[in-house]
Amino acid sequence: MDAMLFLTDDQLLQGIELMYFAYKGFTSDPDRILQNYAYGRAHHRAIHFINRHKGLKVNDLLDILGITKQSLNRVLRQLIDDGLVDSRVGSKDKRERNLYLTDKGTALERELSDAQRKRMRAAYRAAGPEAVQGFRMVLENIMDGETKQRLQRIKDS
């Protein structure tokens, strides 16, 4: 029988604890960089997804982030006013707004993601390819159904 089916509560709690500490490490480098701009993690997430999906619609970003329109508007207004994000009228639907990073926004995104890529690359190399695949499966299975659907919509677009 599969030994993974018999994880103890203590082993599960250790995993939960490791997730907390890993998240702290994963976000610490970008958090330090964001402090220079008086930005927070919501700004980082917006910059990340706008970079990954050029021309992303505001409504799609709302769906991805799962935050209120008011919260997103505050974040986007600041990024647009600071010259990091460009909001353009949609080519098919003039009511839509498509989001793009400016050169300045692309530079900040690169600085933020370089720090995280460095940490992820080192961890992946230390763990090996089988562990990386297993880690991806664990993360995907931790997500709730709604988040999995969001991720699939992102992949499909």
N, CA and C of each residue as an Amber inpcrd file, in Angstrom:
protein
   471
   0.8380000  -1.1860000   0.0000000   0.0000000   0.0000000   0.0000000
   0.8850000   1.2520000   0.0000000   0.3800000   2.3380000  -0.5600000
   1.1240000   3.5850000  -0.6910000   1.3980000   4.2050000   0.6780000
   2.6800000   4.4250000   0.9650000   3.0720000   4.9970000   2.2580000
   2.5290000   6.4230000   2.4330000   2.2760000   7.1280000   1.3300000
   1.7800000   8.5080000   1.4170000   0.3770000   8.5600000   2.0130000
  -0.3660000   7.4650000   1.9410000  -1.7070000   7.4610000   2.5010000
  -1.6980000   7.4730000   4.0230000  -0.5310000   7.1780000   4.5990000
  -0.4380000   7.0480000   6.0440000   0.3690000   8.1730000   6.6810000
   0.2520000   9.3700000   6.1440000   0.9230000  10.5130000   6.7390000
   0.3090000  10.7980000   8.1050000   1.1630000  11.0610000   9.0600000
   0.6690000  11.3740000  10.4030000   0.2680000  12.8470000  10.4710000
  -0.5110000  13.1980000  11.4790000  -0.8740000  14.6000000  11.6930000
   0.3750000  15.4410000  11.8760000   1.3670000  14.9040000  12.5820000
   2.5990000  15.6550000  12.8000000   3.3220000  15.9170000  11.4770000
   3.3490000  14.9300000  10.5890000   3.9770000  15.1310000   9.2800000
   3.2250000  16.1900000   8.4680000   1.9160000  16.1680000   8.5510000
   1.1210000  17.1730000   7.8520000   1.3580000  18.5630000   8.4390000
   1.4160000  18.6540000   9.7530000   1.6910000  19.9430000  10.3980000
   3.0820000  20.4540000  10.0370000   4.0470000  19.5520000   9.9260000
   5.3910000  19.9540000   9.4960000   5.3350000  20.5230000   8.0800000
   4.5530000  19.8900000   7.2080000   4.3970000  20.3930000   5.8430000
   3.7650000  21.7730000   5.8160000   2.7470000  21.9630000   6.6510000
   2.0920000  23.2750000   6.7430000   3.0960000  24.3230000   7.2190000
   3.8500000  23.9740000   8.2220000   4.8550000  24.8940000   8.7560000
   5.9030000  25.2410000   7.6900000   6.3360000  24.2400000   6.9470000
   7.3110000  24.4900000   5.8800000   6.7370000  25.4100000   4.8070000
   5.4300000  25.2530000   4.5100000   4.7940000  26.1460000   3.5260000
   4.8280000  27.5920000   4.0050000   4.5500000  27.8150000   5.2830000
   4.6140000  29.1730000   5.8310000   6.0150000  29.7610000   5.6720000
   7.0170000  28.9870000   6.0730000   8.3910000  29.4910000   6.0090000
   8.8690000  29.6500000   4.5610000   8.4670000  28.7390000   3.6890000
   8.8450000  28.8570000   2.2780000   8.2210000  30.1090000   1.6650000
   6.9520000  30.3550000   1.9890000   6.2780000  31.5450000   1.4650000
   6.9670000  32.8120000   1.9700000   7.3480000  32.7880000   3.2250000
   8.0610000  33.9440000   3.7930000   9.3560000  34.1880000   3.0260000
  10.1000000  33.1270000   2.7620000  11.3420000  33.2680000   2.0010000
  11.0900000  33.7020000   0.5710000  10.0640000  33.1270000  -0.0520000
   9.7390000  33.4130000  -1.4430000   9.3310000  34.8640000  -1.6480000
   8.6700000  35.4490000  -0.6530000   8.1860000  36.8280000  -0.7830000
   9.1340000  37.8680000  -0.1910000  10.1340000  37.4330000   0.5620000
  10.9940000  38.3880000   1.2700000  11.8080000  39.2740000   0.3250000
  12.3790000  38.6950000  -0.7200000  13.1780000  39.4990000  -1.6500000
  12.3240000  40.5370000  -2.3730000  11.2030000  40.1320000  -2.9880000
  10.3520000  41.1410000  -3.6260000   9.8080000  42.1770000  -2.6410000
   9.4700000  41.7450000  -1.4240000   8.9630000  42.7040000  -0.4310000
   9.9770000  43.8170000  -0.1760000  11.2430000  43.4560000  -0.0730000
  12.2840000  44.4780000   0.1380000  12.3610000  45.4400000  -1.0430000
  12.2620000  44.9130000  -2.2330000  12.3080000  45.7510000  -3.4380000
  11.0770000  46.6590000  -3.4890000   9.9030000  46.1100000  -3.1990000
   8.6550000  46.8700000  -3.2660000   8.6180000  48.0190000  -2.2720000
   9.2990000  47.8680000  -1.1410000   9.3390000  48.9430000  -0.1430000
   9.9160000  50.2250000  -0.7280000  10.8360000  50.1000000  -1.6760000
  11.4390000  51.2780000  -2.3100000  10.4210000  52.0890000  -3.1050000
   9.3170000  51.4640000  -3.4560000   8.2840000  52.1070000  -4.2700000
   7.0080000  52.3770000  -3.4780000   6.9820000  51.9820000  -2.2350000
   5.7700000  52.0520000  -1.4000000   4.6570000  51.2120000  -2.0080000
   5.0400000  50.0530000  -2.5680000   4.0940000  49.0960000  -3.1230000
   4.0280000  47.8790000  -2.2150000   2.9480000  47.1280000  -2.3950000
   2.7840000  45.8930000  -1.6430000   2.6480000  44.7000000  -2.5700000
   2.2590000  43.5940000  -1.9820000   2.1650000  42.3400000  -2.7460000
   1.0800000  42.3880000  -3.8220000   0.0210000  43.1640000  -3.6110000
  -1.0150000  43.2790000  -4.6400000  -0.4420000  43.9260000  -5.8990000
   0.4380000  44.9020000  -5.7220000   1.1040000  45.5290000  -6.8660000
   1.9710000  44.4980000  -7.5910000   2.6920000  43.7090000  -6.7930000
   3.5650000  42.6850000  -7.3730000   2.7560000  41.6870000  -8.1890000
   1.6620000  41.2030000  -7.6250000   0.8340000  40.2260000  -8.3440000
   0.2820000  40.8280000  -9.6420000  -0.1730000  42.0710000  -9.5780000
  -0.6920000  42.7250000 -10.7830000   0.4010000  42.8350000 -11.8420000
   1.5660000  43.2940000 -11.4510000   2.6940000  43.4270000 -12.3840000
   3.0480000  42.0690000 -12.9810000   3.0820000  41.0470000 -12.1410000
   3.4260000  39.7000000 -12.6150000   2.4690000  39.2400000 -13.7110000
   1.1580000  39.3160000 -13.4360000   0.1980000  38.7810000 -14.4010000
   0.0580000  39.6660000 -15.6360000   0.2230000  40.9580000 -15.5020000
   0.1970000  41.8330000 -16.6790000   1.3900000  41.5040000 -17.5700000
   2.5220000  41.2180000 -16.9720000   3.6970000  40.8350000 -17.7520000
   3.4870000  39.4840000 -18.4390000   2.9250000  38.5280000 -17.7320000
   2.7380000  37.1720000 -18.2820000   1.6850000  37.1450000 -19.3890000
   0.7490000  38.0910000 -19.3690000  -0.3620000  38.0910000 -20.3250000
  -0.5300000  39.4960000 -20.8940000   0.3330000  39.8390000 -21.8460000
   0.2940000  41.1760000 -22.4460000  -1.0970000  41.4680000 -23.0120000
  -1.6190000  42.6470000 -22.7040000  -2.9440000  43.0320000 -23.1690000
  -4.0570000  42.4640000 -22.3130000  -3.7150000  41.9960000 -21.1280000
  -4.6920000  41.4160000 -20.1970000  -5.8140000  42.4190000 -19.9370000
  -7.0480000  41.9260000 -19.9910000  -8.1900000  42.7930000 -19.7170000
  -8.3050000  43.0050000 -18.2060000  -8.7590000  44.1840000 -17.8130000
  -8.9180000  44.5070000 -16.3970000  -9.8170000  43.4700000 -15.7230000
 -10.9070000  43.0850000 -16.3670000 -11.8130000  42.0970000 -15.7650000
 -11.1400000  40.7400000 -15.5820000 -10.2620000  40.3770000 -16.5050000
  -9.5410000  39.1070000 -16.3640000  -8.5510000  39.1790000 -15.2090000
  -7.9120000  40.3330000 -15.0370000  -6.9970000  40.5020000 -13.9100000
  -7.7710000  40.4240000 -12.5920000  -8.9490000  41.0160000 -12.5720000
  -9.8210000  40.9150000 -11.3860000 -10.1100000  39.4510000 -11.0630000
 -10.4310000  38.6960000 -12.0890000 -10.7440000  37.2740000 -11.9180000
  -9.5220000  36.5000000 -11.4240000  -8.3740000  36.7570000 -11.9990000
  -7.1370000  36.0660000 -11.6140000  -6.7920000  36.3450000 -10.1630000
  -6.8360000  37.6060000  -9.7850000  -6.4120000  37.9970000  -8.4410000
  -7.4720000  37.7010000  -7.3840000  -8.7100000  37.6430000  -7.8100000
  -9.7830000  37.3620000  -6.8560000  -9.9300000  38.4400000  -5.7950000
  -9.7500000  39.6980000  -6.2020000  -9.8990000  40.8110000  -5.2670000
 -11.0440000  41.7020000  -5.7280000 -11.4090000  42.6560000  -4.8920000
 -12.5150000  43.5450000  -5.2430000 -12.0730000  44.5400000  -6.3100000
 -13.0530000  45.0320000  -7.0290000 -12.7930000  46.0370000  -8.0630000
 -12.1420000  47.2780000  -7.4450000 -12.6150000  47.6430000  -6.2570000
 -12.0740000  48.8180000  -5.5600000 -10.5880000  48.6250000  -5.2430000
 -10.2280000  47.4450000  -4.7440000  -8.8250000  47.1730000  -4.4260000
  -7.9650000  47.2040000  -5.6830000  -8.4530000  46.5740000  -6.7480000
  -7.6790000  46.5610000  -7.9920000  -7.5470000  47.9570000  -8.5670000
  -8.6200000  48.7440000  -8.5220000  -8.5560000  50.1050000  -9.0630000
  -7.5010000  50.9370000  -8.3470000  -7.4030000  50.7790000  -7.0340000
  -6.3980000  51.5210000  -6.2690000  -4.9920000  51.1280000  -6.7210000
  -4.7540000  49.8280000  -6.8520000  -3.4450000  49.3170000  -7.2580000
  -3.1210000  49.7630000  -8.6870000  -4.0680000  49.5690000  -9.6050000
  -3.8220000  49.9350000 -11.0030000  -3.6190000  51.4340000 -11.1710000
  -4.4120000  52.2340000 -10.4630000  -4.2770000  53.6860000 -10.5630000
  -2.8560000  54.1040000 -10.1890000  -2.3470000  53.5280000  -9.1170000
  -0.9960000  53.8600000  -8.6690000   0.0480000  53.4110000  -9.6980000
  -0.1020000  52.2160000 -10.2280000   0.8600000  51.7120000 -11.2200000
   0.8100000  52.5180000 -12.5140000  -0.3900000  52.9310000 -12.9100000
  -0.5360000  53.7500000 -14.1150000   0.0370000  55.1430000 -13.8730000
  -0.3220000  55.7560000 -12.7450000   0.1730000  57.0990000 -12.4200000
   1.6950000  57.1350000 -12.3020000   2.2800000  56.0380000 -11.8290000
   3.7360000  55.9780000 -11.6690000   4.4540000  55.5600000 -12.9480000
   3.6940000  55.3490000 -14.0240000   4.3000000  55.0470000 -15.3140000
   4.7750000  53.6140000 -15.4790000   4.2030000  52.6810000 -14.7250000
   4.6090000  51.2770000 -14.8320000   3.6570000  50.4570000 -15.7060000
   2.4060000  50.8860000 -15.7650000   1.3850000  50.1660000 -16.5190000
   0.7060000  51.1320000 -17.4750000   0.4320000  50.6360000 -18.6670000
  -0.3030000  51.3900000 -19.6850000  -1.6530000  50.7120000 -19.8720000
  -2.7290000  51.4840000 -19.7690000  -4.0810000  50.9740000 -19.9530000
  -4.5960000  51.4910000 -21.2910000  -4.8930000  50.5670000 -22.2060000
  -5.3240000  50.9420000 -23.5520000  -6.7490000  50.4600000 -23.8120000
  -7.4440000  51.2110000 -24.6360000  -8.7960000  50.8320000 -25.0470000
  -8.7020000  49.5480000 -25.8610000  -9.6320000  48.6180000 -25.6120000
  -9.6380000  47.3490000 -26.3310000  -9.8470000  47.5420000 -27.8200000
  -9.1980000  46.7030000 -28.6240000  -9.3230000  46.8260000 -30.0760000
 -10.6630000  46.2930000 -30.5770000 -11.2120000  45.2810000 -29.9010000
 -12.4910000  44.6980000 -30.3160000 -13.6710000  45.3500000 -29.6160000
 -13.4760000  45.6960000 -28.3560000 -14.5520000  46.2760000 -27.5580000
 -14.0000000  47.5270000 -26.8760000 -14.5100000  48.6670000 -27.2690000
 -14.0000000  49.9500000 -26.7610000 -14.2520000  50.1370000 -25.2720000
 -15.1490000  49.3160000 -24.6840000 -15.4090000  49.4020000 -23.2440000
 -14.3290000  48.6940000 -22.4320000 -13.6090000  47.8030000 -23.0830000
 -12.5620000  47.0430000 -22.3820000 -11.2820000  47.8540000 -22.2720000
 -10.5520000  47.5720000 -21.2130000  -9.2300000  48.1810000 -21.0220000
  -8.2180000  47.0490000 -21.0050000  -7.2070000  47.1610000 -21.8660000
  -6.1380000  46.1710000 -21.9270000  -4.9030000  46.7510000 -21.2600000
  -4.2330000  45.8970000 -20.4810000  -3.1110000  46.3400000 -19.6540000
  -1.7820000  45.8350000 -20.2040000  -0.8080000  46.7250000 -20.2010000
   0.5430000  46.4130000 -20.6550000   1.5310000  47.0530000 -19.6920000
   2.6670000  46.3980000 -19.4930000   3.7320000  47.0380000 -18.7340000
   4.4840000  47.9920000 -19.6370000   4.8600000  49.1220000 -19.0890000
   5.7380000  50.0470000 -19.7930000   7.1710000  49.5280000 -19.6350000
   8.1240000  50.2070000 -20.2410000   9.5290000  49.8110000 -20.0650000
   9.9140000  49.8560000 -18.5880000   9.4320000  50.8900000 -17.9050000
   9.7060000  51.0190000 -16.4740000   9.0620000  49.8690000 -15.6860000
   7.8550000  49.4970000 -16.0510000   7.1680000  48.3850000 -15.4010000
   7.8540000  47.0600000 -15.6810000   8.3260000  46.8900000 -16.9040000
   9.0410000  45.6710000 -17.2780000  10.3380000  45.5510000 -16.4860000
  11.0180000  46.6660000 -16.2780000  12.2610000  46.6450000 -15.4970000
  11.9890000  46.2490000 -14.0460000  10.9310000  46.7870000 -13.4570000
  10.5880000  46.4140000 -12.0800000  10.1690000  44.9490000 -12.0080000
   9.3730000  44.4980000 -12.9610000   8.9490000  43.0910000 -12.9710000
  10.1720000  42.1870000 -13.0540000  11.1170000  42.5280000 -13.8800000
  12.3270000  41.7170000 -14.0320000  13.1090000  41.6720000 -12.7230000
  13.2270000  42.8130000 -12.0580000  13.9400000  42.8620000 -10.7820000
  13.2460000  41.9730000  -9.7390000  11.9220000  42.0460000  -9.6840000
  11.1590000  41.2450000  -8.7260000  11.2470000  39.7530000  -9.0490000
  11.0550000  39.4180000 -10.3090000  11.0380000  37.9930000 -10.6630000
  12.4380000  37.3960000 -10.6820000  13.4670000  38.1890000 -10.9670000
  14.8460000  37.6670000 -10.9170000  15.1590000  37.1450000  -9.5220000
  14.7350000  37.8810000  -8.5120000  14.9880000  37.4630000  -7.1350000
  14.2720000  36.1470000  -6.8440000  13.0520000  36.0200000  -7.2980000
  12.2980000  34.7910000  -7.0530000  12.7990000  33.6340000  -7.9180000
  13.1500000  33.9320000  -9.1610000  13.6850000  32.8670000 -10.0350000
  14.9850000  32.3040000  -9.4660000  15.8150000  33.1590000  -8.9300000
  17.0760000  32.7080000  -8.3490000  16.8120000  31.7260000  -7.2060000
  15.8870000  32.0710000  -6.3540000  15.5360000  31.2080000  -5.2200000
  14.9060000  29.8980000  -5.7050000  13.9730000  29.9860000  -6.6650000
  13.3130000  28.7860000  -7.1920000  14.3080000  27.8920000  -7.9300000
  15.1650000  28.4890000  -8.7370000  16.1460000  27.7050000  -9.4930000
  17.0400000  26.9160000  -8.5490000  17.5240000  27.5570000  -7.4880000
  18.3900000  26.8750000  -6.5200000  17.6370000  25.7340000  -5.8330000
  16.3990000  25.9810000  -5.4610000  15.6050000  24.9450000  -4.7950000
  15.3220000  23.7850000  -5.7480000  14.9650000  24.0830000  -6.9840000
  14.6850000  23.0360000  -7.9670000  15.9300000  22.1960000  -8.2390000
  17.0640000  22.8650000  -8.3970000  18.3100000  22.1220000  -8.6460000
  18.6570000  21.2080000  -7.4840000  18.4740000  21.7110000  -6.2690000
  18.7920000  20.9060000  -5.0860000  17.8420000  19.7150000  -4.9560000
  16.5930000  19.8800000  -5.3510000  15.5900000  18.8310000  -5.1800000
  15.6180000  17.7970000  -6.2990000  15.9380000  18.2200000  -7.5070000
  15.9430000  17.3020000  -8.6380000  14.6140000  17.2810000  -9.3770000
  14.6430000  16.7690000 -10.6300000  13.4680000  16.8440000 -11.5030000
  12.2350000  16.1010000 -10.9830000  12.4170000  14.9500000 -10.3730000
  11.2520000  14.2170000  -9.8660000  10.5780000  14.9850000  -8.7340000
  11.3770000  15.5840000  -7.8640000  10.8240000  16.3640000  -6.7570000
  10.1060000  17.6050000  -7.2850000  10.6530000  18.2210000  -8.3270000
  10.0150000  19.4100000  -8.9160000   8.6440000  19.0440000  -9.4500000
   8.5560000  17.9280000 -10.1690000   7.2610000  17.4860000 -10.6950000
   6.3010000  17.1790000  -9.5460000   6.7830000  16.5250000  -8.5160000
   5.9500000  16.2320000  -7.3540000   5.4900000  17.5000000  -6.6480000
   6.3810000  18.4770000  -6.5500000   6.0540000  19.7540000  -5.9240000
   4.9380000  20.4550000  -6.6970000   5.0480000  20.4500000  -8.0190000
   4.0010000  21.0610000  -8.8540000   2.6600000  20.3810000  -8.6150000
   2.6820000  19.0610000  -8.5350000   1.4460000  18.3100000  -8.2950000
   0.8640000  18.6470000  -6.9240000   1.7280000  18.7630000  -5.9180000
   1.2580000  19.1230000  -4.5780000   0.6130000  20.5070000  -4.6100000
   1.2800000  21.4770000  -5.2200000   0.7260000  22.8330000  -5.2800000
  -0.6130000  22.8530000  -6.0110000  -0.6910000  22.1530000  -7.1420000
  -1.9360000  22.1340000  -7.9040000  -3.0580000  21.4860000  -7.1080000
  -2.7220000  20.5070000  -6.2860000  -3.7430000  19.8220000  -5.5110000
  -4.1020000  20.5420000  -4.2180000  -3.3040000  21.5140000  -3.8080000
  -3.6530000  22.3560000  -2.6620000  -4.6920000  23.4020000  -3.0800000
  -4.6240000  23.8270000  -4.3370000  -5.5380000  24.8610000  -4.8230000
  -6.9800000  24.3930000  -4.7470000  -7.8800000  25.3360000  -4.4460000
  -9.3030000  25.0040000  -4.4800000  -9.7760000  24.9650000  -5.9330000
 -10.9560000  24.4260000  -6.1440000 -11.4790000  24.2410000  -7.4930000
 -11.5990000  25.5280000  -8.2880000 -12.0370000  26.5930000  -7.6370000
 -12.1970000  27.8800000  -8.3200000 -10.8410000  28.4040000  -8.8070000
  -9.8190000  28.2720000  -7.9740000  -8.4790000  28.7220000  -8.3540000
  -7.9400000  27.8790000  -9.5060000  -8.1880000  26.5820000  -9.4650000
  -7.7620000  25.7110000 -10.5710000  -8.4230000  26.1390000 -11.8750000
  -9.7100000  26.5190000 -11.8010000 -10.4060000  26.9850000 -12.9980000
  -9.7930000  28.2800000 -13.5130000  -9.4580000  29.1900000 -12.5980000
  -8.7960000  30.4420000 -13.0030000  -7.4910000  30.1320000 -13.7100000
  -6.7080000  29.2430000 -13.1210000  -5.4170000  28.8730000 -13.7060000
  -5.6100000  28.2710000 -15.0850000  -6.6020000  27.4340000 -15.2530000
  -6.8630000  26.8340000 -16.5600000  -7.2650000  27.8940000 -17.5770000
  -8.0860000  28.8680000 -17.1670000  -8.4820000  29.9500000 -18.0770000
  -7.2530000  30.7530000 -18.5010000  -6.3410000  30.9780000 -17.5680000
  -5.1110000  31.7080000 -17.8980000  -4.3060000  30.9220000 -18.9200000
  -4.1640000  29.6110000 -18.6920000  -3.4000000  28.7630000 -19.6100000
  -4.0260000  28.7300000 -20.9900000  -5.3650000  28.7580000 -21.0340000
  -6.0830000  28.6600000 -22.3150000  -6.0780000  29.9660000 -23.1010000
  -5.8410000  31.0800000 -22.4160000  -5.9220000  32.3750000 -23.1350000
  -4.6140000  32.7550000 -23.7820000
